[in-house]
Amino acid sequence: MWLYDLKDSPIRKATADEESLSKCSTHGIITVDGVQCYADDAPESAEETAEFLRSWRDEMGREAGMLHGVNAYNDFYGY
């Protein structure tokens, strides 16, 4: 587990106490050294992040096409 600030930037590896406190708090947010943060899994690889963003972009293009027609789909992809 890692500690992340509220802008989702990794700070450092979380201690066992920080993991436990983050899981037990209402929203998962704890204050460490005066900084609000939360504990979460280790950062994903760059390849996994790129694949997620590509698949999410594809989904947004499909939704635009379903809601507003083929021209909206084409506009979304810049065709």
N, C-alpha and C positions, 0 to 999 in steps of 0.2 A: 504494500500500500504506500501511496505517496500523499504528501500534503500539497494542496493546490490553493492558490489565493482565489478570491471571488471573481477574478478575470480568467480563471481556468489555466493559469500558468503554474507549472510545477515548482515547488519551493525546495523540497527535500524528501527523503524517505520518512514516513511517519513512524513514531514509536508505537509500541503496543498500547500504551495508555492513550495516545492520541487517536488511534484507530477505535478503541473502545468508546471514548468520549464522543467521537463523531457519530458513531452508530447509535448511541443512546440519546443524543440531543434531538430535539424536535425536528429541525430542518437539516441536521448533519453539520451545521456550522459551529465551529469552535474558535476561540481566540488563543493564539499562540504568540508570545512575545509581542503583544499589542496588535497583531494582524489577524483579521478574520479569515479563516480558511476551512477546508474540509478535507477528509481523507477519502481517497478513491484508488482504484487499481492503477497500475503502472501505465505510463504513456504508451499509446499504440505506436506501431512502426509508421514510418512515412508512407509506405506502400498501402497499409491498411487505411490510413487516413485519406489518401488520394482515391482509393477505391470507394470508400464511403461517400465522399463528396461527389464523385462521378455518378454513382447510383442515385444519390439524392437529386442531383441536377436532372437526370433522366426522368425521375418521378415528377419533378416540378414541370418539365416540358410536357409530359403526358397529361398532367392535370390541366395545364393551360389549354391544350388541344381539346380535351373533353368539355371544358367549360365554355370556351370561346371559338372553337372550330380550328380547322387545319391552318388557317392563316396565323392564329395566335401561336400555334406549335412552331410553325416556320419562323415567325418573328423571334420566339424565344431562343431558337438555335441559330438565328442569323442567316437563314436560308433565303 
